[in-house]
Amino acid sequence: MRTISMKDIATYLAIPDFGRNKIFRLLRSAKILDSRNIPYKEYVDKGLFVVIKQDYEIISSQGPIKNVYFKTTVTPEGIEVIRELVDKNMGMGNEKQQAGGQKG
């Protein structure tokens, strides 16, 4: 299955000032990702995200230390969910801004 990184999603959506970190924050606030930016099982099972396990090694003064890193990637179906969340979030921001301007 072909997946896309969060960085590439931010580039693909091409929304000014809405990069990878804001997408992660939005998905965490929507309870789609946990605090480590890993999707909850429900969203993996729906085919929205794929978590890739990556092994790496750090060389320390005491020798090599093996670590594991989990990278969240997005499927085409997941892109649409993110786009909807971003659109909804951007719309809410615009409504707040417009409401604030009318109170002046």
Secondary structure, DSSP 8 states (H G I E B T S, - for coil): ---EEHHHHHHHHT-TT--HHHHHHHHHHTTSB-TTS-B-HHHHHTTSEEEEEEEEEEEETTEEEEEEEEEEEE-HHHHHHHHHHHHHHHHHHHHHHHHHHHH-
